[in-house]
């Protein structure tokens, strides 16, 4: 019974570890050339460039992307921007 508990615990921890490593990341345009473009995402209402990047990264991850490249950032009151997403 103890062996089963240890095995189950190891399985859960390894799954959590893999999930944490599977996050989306920003790439340069040179790095993006070797990736498959799968779409675009946009975000509005950010107050800083960091928060805009975080919003775009979250949307890219929600769309199933493995990487993204920010293509525009605008400030008209609040910040908005777009990013190309890649697989």
N, C-alpha and C positions, 0 to 999 in steps of 0.2 A: 504494500500500500504506500509506503514511503517512497519507493522508487517511482510509482505513478505520479505522486505529488511533485517530485523533483523534475520529472520529465515534462509534466504539464507546465510547471513554472518556467522551465527553460524554453519551451515552445512559445509561451506568451512573451517572455522577455526578448526573444530573438525577433518575433513579429513586431514588437514595439520599436526595436532598434532599427529594423529595416524600414519601417514607416517613417521614422525620423530622418533617415538618410535619403529618402525618396522625395525631397522637397525640390521645388522649382528654383532655378538660378538664372541670373542675368548673364547674357553673353554679348560680346562685341559683334560688330557687323562681320568681321573677318571669321570669327568662330561660327557665326550663324550660317555661313556659306555651306558648311558640311551637314547642316540639319534640314529636316523637312518642315517647311512652313505649314501650319495647320489653321491659321486664322489670325484674328486681331482681338484685343480687348481694349476697353477704355474705362477711365475712372474720372470722377469729378468730386469737387468739394474738399480737396485736400488743403491743408494750411501751410505745409512745407514740402520741399522736394522729397525728403525722406518719407513723409506720410503718403505722398503720391506714389512713390516707388513701391511702398508696402501694399497699397491698394491694388496696383497693377499686378504685383506678384501674387497676391491672394486670388485675383480673378483668373490669372493664368493657371495657377494650381487647380482652381475649381473647374477649369475647362479641360483639365487633364494634360496640360503641357509639362514638358520637362525643362524647358528654358523659355526665356522671353528677351526681347530687345526693345527698349523704349524708343519710340520714333518721334514723339512730340510731347512737349510740355508747354502749357499756356497758363497765363495768369490774368484773369479778368474778374477781380474780386477774390474768388477762391481758385485754386489751381485745378487744372484738368490735364489729361494726357492720354496717349495711346501707346500700345505696344504690340509688336508682332509676336505671336507665340509659335513655338516649335516643338516637334516630337523628336 
